[in-house]
Amino acid sequence: MRNKVNNWWSDKLTVITKAVKSKQFFWVILAIFIFESLWVALSAVYPMAFDEDFHLGIIKFYAGHLNPFFSHQPANTYVYGAISRDPSYLYQYLMSFPYRLISLFTKSSTTQIIALRIINVGIFAGAIYLFKLLFDKFTKLSPLMINLVLLFFVLTPIVPQLAGQINYDSLFLLTIPLTLYLFFSFVKDLKSHNKLNVNKGLLLLSACMLASLVKYAYLPIFLAIGMAVLIIIAMYYKSLKKALNGLKTGFLKTSRSSLILLLAFTALSFGLFFQRYGINMIDYHNPIPDCAQVLTINDCKQYSPWDRNYEMLLAKVSKPDANIFKFTGYWLGHALQGITFAANGKSSGYIIGNPLPIVLILFAVTFLGGIVTVIYFGRKILWNKPVNRLLMAVIIFYLGALWLQNYSDYLHFGQTVAIQGRYWIPVLIPILILIGQTIAHIVREHPRMKTVIVIYFLVLLLQGGGLATFVFRSDNSWYWQNSVVYKVNQKSRTVLNHILIS
């Protein structure tokens, strides 16, 4: 009897594995993501939690200006901080163009907001698709591994919430697989074809500079990629003279027309990059100047995040506990909570919907267990693959910079500020890819682990993964004042109430 059951389950596992690793299953994953993100985009009240009113306000401002540069910042924009010198402006400026077009057809603010949210969902979906292309082309990872990682990503509760609102994190996420794709393509030409591809090198440089203008948090990733390029060229050519000769040969082998276009594009990208970061360094000795360095304190107090920090600084009476280990434990715990919770916007005072217990446990086991397996198997499984080395560098540089910023703010203001799980989203897929490889190694040695993985994803699907956390933890104040929206979400919560353990 036991053998029959084992054989039956073995056959079912084979069928499940075949289905999950198929190309069609990736499109199922993308469809799940689009469905849950559009649900948020179409039903959630404006503004949502992650600075949606901030981004839309600046988009509207840029919609009245073809040129994103201005020497004198209008007083009515002080509520957004020192945007004249803010290097993270490219998303808002680019989104101002579809906003102008949408505004020609409708004056309804609700319709305009939903339209921009749908564009945001599209950008986010494009990022997921680019990660799929990146791993398919430049890694030897199995389709099964890639699809499971992407499925886990779209079932992360914060992901559809972030994708379904107007926020620059969508375009920031897109820049990461894009620049990694260009990097690996450049390196592949160097190693496989003995060719320093100037076209791809210039495209990579330009993309990195422009990505830094979407969100300054890209700078650590830019540094990781830049260092990786220099190290690989140094290892390949052995000397500066040979590297310069290789560069010269690359220029000579590039057609004049494409070289002119790429040099012009690179010059434009550098000009935009320098106009923010370079001028900021010259004028303020800081690539990302504080608001009060650009505007007056009274002007900056109109910008609520700056005013909050200023008031905390004034209220600070003693030094906070500087214990790095305590802070790091809090930081990791808060990040874990922040990617598994639900959050409403300004209209209800940014109410937090606590993570569902099963989802929180599953994510904690995944990441804590993942850290252990990566440390234990890292050198044996991960380090000998060039792609993994760059992914590790990107993760370490990005999260290291995020930790340092949060810790220094904590010491400066005396309280923790801006510690949010959504800031982990840009590197969540690379983290999961590294963890997934170590788990795959364990599964190969212990095939029965396949059953555990199947159960894991079934439980995640049925106990609040993805959109379910947002819908279950919400109430009617989280949604547009629309009877249809109310009824749909009320009925959904009723159904979930019979399924979810809360």
C-alpha positions as CSV (number, residue, x, y, z in Angstrom):
1,M,0.0,0.0,0.0
2,R,2.8,2.4,1.0
3,N,4.6,1.7,-2.3
4,K,1.4,2.5,-4.3
5,V,1.0,5.8,-2.5
6,N,4.7,6.6,-3.0
7,N,4.4,5.8,-6.7
8,W,1.2,7.8,-7.1
9,W,2.8,10.8,-5.4
10,S,6.0,10.4,-7.4
11,D,4.0,10.5,-10.6
12,K,2.1,13.6,-9.4
13,L,5.4,15.3,-8.5
14,T,6.7,14.6,-12.0
15,V,3.6,16.2,-13.5
16,I,3.8,19.2,-11.2
17,T,7.6,19.7,-11.9
18,K,7.0,19.5,-15.6
19,A,4.2,22.0,-15.5
20,V,6.1,24.5,-13.2
21,K,9.3,24.5,-15.3
22,S,7.5,25.1,-18.6
23,K,7.6,28.3,-20.5
24,Q,3.8,28.6,-20.2
25,F,4.1,28.6,-16.4
26,F,6.1,31.8,-16.5
27,W,3.2,33.5,-18.2
28,V,0.9,32.1,-15.5
29,I,3.2,33.8,-12.9
30,L,3.1,37.1,-14.9
31,A,-0.7,36.8,-15.2
32,I,-1.0,36.3,-11.4
33,F,1.1,39.4,-10.8
34,I,-0.8,41.6,-13.3
35,F,-4.2,40.5,-11.8
36,E,-3.3,41.2,-8.2
37,S,-1.5,44.5,-9.0
38,L,-4.4,45.7,-11.2
39,W,-6.8,44.8,-8.3
40,V,-4.8,47.2,-6.1
41,A,-4.5,49.9,-8.9
42,L,-8.2,49.9,-9.7
43,S,-9.6,49.6,-6.2
44,A,-7.3,51.2,-3.6
45,V,-8.0,54.8,-2.6
46,Y,-5.6,57.6,-3.5
47,P,-3.1,58.3,-2.1
48,M,-1.6,55.0,-1.1
49,A,1.1,54.5,1.5
50,F,4.3,54.8,-0.4
51,D,4.5,58.5,-1.2
52,E,2.0,58.3,-4.1
53,D,0.8,61.9,-3.6
54,F,4.5,63.0,-3.6
55,H,5.2,61.4,-6.9
56,L,2.0,62.5,-8.6
57,G,2.5,66.1,-7.4
58,I,5.9,66.3,-9.0
59,I,4.6,64.6,-12.2
60,K,2.0,67.3,-12.4
61,F,4.6,70.0,-11.9
62,Y,6.9,68.5,-14.7
63,A,3.8,68.3,-16.9
64,G,3.9,72.1,-17.2
65,H,7.7,72.2,-18.0
66,L,9.3,70.6,-21.0
67,N,12.7,71.3,-19.5
68,P,13.3,69.4,-16.2
69,F,15.9,72.0,-15.1
70,F,15.1,75.2,-13.3
71,S,17.3,77.6,-11.3
72,H,14.6,79.0,-9.1
73,Q,12.2,76.5,-7.5
74,P,8.6,77.7,-7.3
75,A,7.3,78.2,-3.8
76,N,4.3,75.9,-4.4
77,T,6.7,73.0,-4.8
78,Y,8.4,73.3,-1.4
79,V,6.0,70.6,-0.1
80,Y,8.1,68.1,-2.2
81,G,11.5,69.2,-0.8
82,A,14.4,70.6,-2.8
83,I,13.3,69.1,-6.1
84,S,15.5,71.4,-8.1
85,R,18.6,69.5,-6.9
86,D,17.0,66.1,-6.2
87,P,18.9,63.6,-8.3
88,S,15.9,61.1,-8.2
89,Y,13.8,62.9,-10.8
90,L,13.8,60.9,-14.0
91,Y,10.7,58.7,-13.2
92,Q,8.5,61.7,-12.4
93,Y,9.7,63.6,-15.5
94,L,9.2,60.7,-17.9
95,M,5.7,60.0,-16.3
96,S,4.7,63.6,-16.9
97,F,4.4,62.8,-20.7
98,P,1.7,60.1,-20.4
99,Y,0.1,62.3,-17.8
100,R,-0.1,65.2,-20.3
101,L,-1.6,62.8,-22.9
102,I,-4.1,61.3,-20.4
103,S,-5.1,64.9,-19.3
104,L,-6.1,65.7,-22.9
105,F,-8.8,63.0,-22.8
106,T,-10.1,63.3,-19.2
107,K,-10.1,65.8,-16.4
108,S,-11.2,63.2,-13.9
109,S,-8.4,62.9,-11.3
110,T,-9.5,59.4,-10.5
111,T,-9.2,58.2,-14.1
112,Q,-5.8,60.0,-14.4
113,I,-4.5,58.3,-11.3
114,I,-5.8,54.8,-12.3
115,A,-4.3,55.2,-15.8
116,L,-0.9,56.1,-14.3
117,R,-1.1,53.2,-11.9
118,I,-1.8,50.8,-14.8
119,I,1.4,52.2,-16.5
120,N,3.2,51.5,-13.3
121,V,2.0,47.9,-13.3
122,G,3.2,47.5,-16.8
123,I,6.7,48.8,-15.9
124,F,6.9,46.4,-12.9
125,A,5.8,43.5,-15.2
126,G,8.5,44.5,-17.6
127,A,11.1,44.2,-14.8
128,I,9.9,40.7,-14.0
129,Y,10.2,39.7,-17.6
130,L,13.7,41.2,-17.9
131,F,14.8,39.2,-14.9
132,K,13.5,36.1,-16.6
133,L,15.4,36.9,-19.8
134,L,18.6,37.7,-17.8
135,F,18.6,34.3,-16.0
136,D,17.6,32.4,-19.1
137,K,20.4,33.8,-21.2
138,F,23.3,34.2,-18.8
139,T,22.9,31.5,-16.2
140,K,22.7,27.7,-16.3
141,L,19.8,27.9,-13.8
142,S,17.0,25.5,-14.5
143,P,13.6,26.9,-15.7
144,L,12.1,25.3,-12.6
145,M,14.4,27.3,-10.3
146,I,13.7,30.6,-12.2
147,N,10.0,30.1,-12.2
148,L,9.8,29.2,-8.5
149,V,11.8,32.3,-7.6
150,L,9.6,34.6,-9.7
151,L,6.5,32.9,-8.2
152,F,7.7,33.5,-4.7
153,F,8.4,37.1,-5.7
154,V,4.9,37.9,-7.0
155,L,3.4,36.2,-3.9
156,T,5.4,38.5,-1.6
157,P,2.5,40.6,-0.1
158,I,4.2,44.0,-0.6
159,V,4.9,43.5,-4.3
160,P,1.4,43.9,-5.7
161,Q,0.8,46.8,-3.3
162,L,3.9,48.6,-4.5
163,A,3.3,47.8,-8.2
164,G,-0.3,49.0,-8.1
165,Q,0.5,52.6,-7.2
166,I,2.4,55.6,-8.6
167,N,5.9,55.2,-7.3
168,Y,9.4,55.4,-8.8
169,D,10.4,52.0,-7.3
170,S,8.8,50.4,-10.4
171,L,11.2,52.0,-12.8
172,F,14.1,51.6,-10.4
173,L,13.4,47.8,-10.3
174,L,13.4,47.7,-14.1
175,T,16.8,49.3,-14.3
176,I,18.4,46.5,-12.3
177,P,17.9,43.5,-14.7
178,L,18.4,45.9,-17.6
179,T,21.9,47.0,-16.5
180,L,22.8,43.5,-15.4
181,Y,21.8,42.2,-18.8
182,L,24.0,44.8,-20.5
183,F,26.9,43.9,-18.2
184,F,26.8,40.2,-18.8
185,S,26.4,40.8,-22.5
186,F,29.5,43.0,-22.5
187,V,31.5,40.4,-20.5
188,K,30.3,37.5,-22.7
189,D,31.7,39.3,-25.8
190,L,35.0,39.9,-24.1
191,K,35.4,36.3,-22.9
192,S,33.8,34.4,-25.8
193,H,34.6,36.5,-28.8
194,N,37.8,38.2,-27.6
195,K,36.2,41.5,-28.2
196,L,35.8,44.6,-26.1
197,N,32.4,45.7,-27.4
198,V,32.4,49.5,-27.3
199,N,28.7,49.7,-28.2
200,K,27.6,47.6,-25.3
201,G,30.1,49.2,-22.9
202,L,28.8,52.7,-23.8
203,L,25.2,51.5,-23.4
204,L,26.0,50.0,-20.0
205,L,27.6,53.2,-18.8
206,S,24.7,55.3,-20.1
207,A,22.1,53.0,-18.6
208,C,23.9,53.1,-15.2
209,M,24.0,56.9,-15.2
210,L,20.4,57.2,-16.1
211,A,19.3,54.6,-13.6
212,S,21.0,56.7,-10.9
213,L,18.7,59.5,-11.9
214,V,15.6,57.3,-11.4
215,K,16.6,56.8,-7.8
216,Y,19.9,57.7,-6.1
217,A,19.7,54.3,-4.3
218,Y,21.1,52.9,-7.6
219,L,24.5,54.4,-6.9
220,P,25.8,51.4,-4.9
221,I,24.7,49.1,-7.7
222,F,26.5,51.4,-10.2
223,L,29.6,51.1,-8.0
224,A,29.4,47.3,-7.9
225,I,29.0,47.0,-11.7
226,G,31.7,49.6,-12.3
227,M,34.2,47.7,-10.1
228,A,33.2,44.4,-11.7
229,V,33.9,45.8,-15.2
230,L,37.3,47.1,-14.2
231,I,38.3,43.9,-12.5
232,I,37.3,41.7,-15.4
233,I,39.1,44.0,-17.9
234,A,42.2,44.0,-15.7
235,M,42.1,40.2,-15.4
236,Y,41.6,39.7,-19.1
237,Y,44.2,42.1,-20.5
238,K,46.7,41.8,-17.6
239,S,48.2,45.3,-18.2
240,L,47.0,48.9,-18.8
241,K,48.7,49.0,-22.2
242,K,46.9,45.9,-23.5
243,A,43.6,47.2,-22.1
244,L,44.1,50.5,-24.0
245,N,44.9,48.6,-27.2
246,G,41.8,46.5,-26.8
247,L,39.8,49.7,-26.3
248,K,41.3,51.2,-29.4
249,T,40.6,48.0,-31.4
250,G,37.0,48.1,-30.1
251,F,36.5,51.6,-31.4
252,L,38.0,50.8,-34.8
253,K,35.7,47.8,-35.2
254,T,32.6,49.9,-34.4
255,S,30.8,51.4,-37.4
256,R,31.1,55.2,-37.5
257,S,27.3,55.8,-37.5
258,S,26.6,53.7,-34.5
259,L,29.6,55.0,-32.7
260,I,28.5,58.6,-33.2
261,L,25.0,57.8,-32.0
262,L,26.2,56.0,-28.9
263,L,28.8,58.7,-28.1
264,A,26.0,61.3,-28.4
265,F,23.7,59.2,-26.1
266,T,26.5,58.7,-23.6
267,A,27.3,62.4,-23.6
268,L,23.7,63.2,-23.0
269,S,23.5,60.7,-20.2
270,F,26.7,62.0,-18.6
271,G,25.4,65.6,-18.9
272,L,22.2,64.7,-17.1
273,F,24.2,62.8,-14.5
274,F,26.6,65.6,-13.9
275,Q,23.9,68.2,-13.9
276,R,22.6,66.7,-10.7
277,Y,25.4,64.8,-8.9
278,G,28.3,66.8,-10.3
279,I,26.8,70.2,-9.6
280,N,25.6,69.1,-6.2
281,M,29.1,68.1,-5.3
282,I,30.5,71.4,-6.5
283,D,27.8,73.7,-4.9
284,Y,26.9,71.7,-1.8
285,H,29.8,69.2,-1.3
286,N,27.2,66.5,-1.2
287,P,25.8,64.4,-4.2
288,I,22.4,64.4,-2.4
289,P,22.2,67.6,-0.5
290,D,19.9,68.1,2.4
291,C,16.8,70.2,1.8
292,A,18.1,72.9,4.1
293,Q,21.3,73.2,2.0
294,V,19.2,74.3,-1.0
295,L,16.2,76.0,0.6
296,T,15.6,77.8,3.9
297,I,14.5,75.9,7.0
298,N,11.1,77.4,6.8
299,D,10.7,76.4,3.2
300,C,11.8,72.8,4.0
301,K,9.4,72.5,6.9
302,Q,6.6,72.4,4.3
303,Y,8.1,69.0,3.2
304,S,6.7,66.6,5.7
305,P,9.5,63.9,5.8
306,W,12.1,66.7,6.3
307,D,10.0,68.4,8.9
308,R,9.5,65.1,10.8
309,N,13.3,64.5,10.9
310,Y,13.9,68.2,11.9
311,E,11.5,67.9,14.8
312,M,13.1,64.6,15.9
313,L,16.5,66.3,15.9
314,L,15.2,69.1,18.0
315,A,13.6,66.7,20.5
316,K,16.7,64.6,20.8
317,V,18.0,64.7,24.4
318,S,20.5,61.8,24.6
319,K,22.5,59.5,22.4
320,P,20.6,56.4,21.3
321,D,21.9,52.9,22.0
322,A,24.6,52.5,19.3
323,N,24.8,48.7,19.6
324,I,25.2,47.6,16.0
325,F,23.9,44.1,16.7
326,K,20.7,45.3,18.4
327,F,20.1,47.7,15.5
328,T,20.7,45.1,12.9
329,G,18.3,42.7,14.5
330,Y,15.6,45.4,14.6
331,W,16.5,46.4,11.0
332,L,16.2,42.8,9.7
333,G,13.0,42.1,11.7
334,H,11.4,45.4,10.5
335,A,12.3,44.6,6.9
336,L,10.8,41.1,7.1
337,Q,7.6,42.6,8.5
338,G,7.6,45.3,5.9
339,I,7.5,42.9,2.9
340,T,4.7,40.8,4.4
341,F,2.3,43.5,5.8
342,A,-0.4,45.6,4.2
343,A,-0.5,49.4,4.4
344,N,-3.2,52.0,3.6
345,G,-2.6,55.6,2.7
346,K,-3.0,59.1,4.1
347,S,-6.8,59.1,4.2
348,S,-6.8,56.6,7.1
349,G,-3.6,57.8,8.8
350,Y,-1.4,55.1,7.1
351,I,-3.0,52.2,8.9
352,I,-0.9,49.1,9.0
353,G,-2.4,45.7,8.4
354,N,-0.2,43.2,10.3
355,P,1.3,40.3,8.4
356,L,-0.7,37.1,8.4
357,P,1.0,34.7,10.8
358,I,1.6,31.8,8.4
359,V,3.0,34.1,5.7
360,L,5.3,35.7,8.2
361,I,6.5,32.3,9.4
362,L,7.1,31.1,5.9
363,F,9.1,34.2,4.9
364,A,11.1,34.1,8.2
365,V,12.0,30.4,7.6
366,T,12.9,31.2,4.0
367,F,15.3,34.1,4.7
368,L,16.8,32.8,8.0
369,G,17.2,29.3,6.5
370,G,18.5,30.9,3.3
371,I,21.2,32.9,5.2
372,V,22.4,29.7,6.8
373,T,22.4,27.6,3.6
374,V,24.1,30.4,1.6
375,I,26.8,30.7,4.3
376,Y,27.3,26.9,4.5
377,F,27.1,26.1,0.8
378,G,28.2,29.5,-0.6
379,R,31.8,28.7,-1.5
380,K,31.0,25.3,-2.9
381,I,27.9,26.2,-4.9
382,L,27.7,29.9,-5.5
383,W,31.2,31.4,-5.6
384,N,32.5,29.5,-8.6
385,K,29.8,31.1,-10.9
386,P,30.6,34.6,-12.2
387,V,26.9,35.6,-12.3
388,N,26.5,34.7,-8.6
389,R,29.6,36.8,-7.7
390,L,28.1,39.9,-9.3
391,L,24.7,39.2,-7.7
392,M,26.4,38.9,-4.4
393,A,28.2,42.2,-4.9
394,V,25.0,44.0,-6.0
395,I,23.2,42.7,-2.9
396,I,26.0,43.5,-0.5
397,F,26.7,47.0,-1.9
398,Y,23.0,47.9,-2.0
399,L,21.9,46.5,1.3
400,G,25.2,47.7,2.9
401,A,24.4,51.3,1.8
402,L,20.8,50.9,2.9
403,W,21.9,49.7,6.4
404,L,24.5,52.4,6.7
405,Q,22.0,55.1,5.8
406,N,19.4,53.8,8.3
407,Y,22.0,53.4,11.0
408,S,23.5,56.8,10.6
409,D,20.0,58.4,10.5
410,Y,19.2,56.5,13.7
411,L,22.3,57.9,15.4
412,H,21.7,61.4,14.1
413,F,18.0,61.7,14.9
414,G,17.9,59.5,17.9
415,Q,15.1,57.4,16.4
416,T,14.7,55.0,13.5
417,V,13.4,56.5,10.3
418,A,12.7,55.2,6.8
419,I,13.2,51.5,7.6
420,Q,10.9,49.9,5.1
421,G,10.6,46.5,3.6
422,R,9.9,47.8,0.2
423,Y,13.5,49.0,-0.1
424,W,14.5,45.4,-0.2
425,I,12.3,44.7,-3.3
426,P,15.0,45.7,-5.9
427,V,17.4,43.0,-4.7
428,L,14.8,40.4,-3.6
429,I,14.9,38.4,-6.8
430,P,18.8,38.2,-6.7
431,I,18.6,37.2,-3.0
432,L,16.0,34.4,-3.8
433,I,18.2,33.2,-6.8
434,L,21.1,32.6,-4.5
435,I,19.0,31.0,-1.8
436,G,17.3,28.9,-4.5
437,Q,20.6,27.4,-5.7
438,T,21.5,26.2,-2.3
439,I,18.0,24.7,-1.7
440,A,18.3,23.0,-5.1
441,H,21.6,21.4,-4.0
442,I,19.9,20.1,-0.8
443,V,16.9,18.7,-2.9
444,R,19.3,16.8,-5.2
445,E,20.8,15.1,-2.2
446,H,17.4,14.6,-0.5
447,P,14.7,14.2,-3.2
448,R,11.9,14.0,-0.6
449,M,12.4,17.7,-0.1
450,K,10.4,18.2,-3.3
451,T,7.3,17.4,-1.4
452,V,8.1,20.0,1.2
453,I,8.6,22.6,-1.5
454,V,5.2,21.7,-3.1
455,I,3.5,22.0,0.3
456,Y,5.3,25.3,1.0
457,F,4.0,27.0,-2.1
458,L,0.5,25.6,-1.6
459,V,0.4,27.0,2.0
460,L,1.7,30.3,0.8
461,L,-0.9,30.5,-1.9
462,L,-3.7,29.6,0.5
463,Q,-2.6,31.5,3.5
464,G,-2.2,35.1,2.4
465,G,0.6,35.2,-0.3
466,G,0.4,38.1,-2.7
467,L,-2.8,40.2,-2.8
468,A,-4.7,38.2,-0.2
469,T,-2.9,40.0,2.7
470,F,-3.9,43.4,1.4
471,V,-7.5,42.4,0.8
472,F,-7.9,40.6,4.1
473,R,-6.4,43.3,6.3
474,S,-8.2,46.2,4.6
475,D,-11.6,47.7,5.3
476,N,-13.8,50.0,3.2
477,S,-11.7,53.1,4.0
478,W,-8.9,51.6,1.9
479,Y,-10.9,51.8,-1.3
480,W,-12.4,54.3,-3.7
481,Q,-15.9,55.6,-2.7
482,N,-17.6,53.3,-5.1
483,S,-20.3,50.7,-4.3
484,V,-19.0,48.2,-6.8
485,V,-15.5,48.3,-5.4
486,Y,-16.9,48.0,-1.8
487,K,-19.0,45.0,-2.7
488,V,-16.1,43.2,-4.5
489,N,-13.7,43.6,-1.6
490,Q,-16.3,42.9,1.1
491,K,-17.2,39.6,-0.6
492,S,-13.5,38.8,-1.1
493,R,-12.8,39.4,2.6
494,T,-15.7,37.2,3.5
495,V,-14.3,34.3,1.5
496,L,-10.8,34.8,2.8
497,N,-12.1,34.9,6.3
498,H,-13.1,31.2,5.9
499,I,-9.7,30.3,4.5
500,L,-7.0,32.3,6.2
501,I,-5.5,31.8,9.7
502,S,-5.3,35.2,11.2
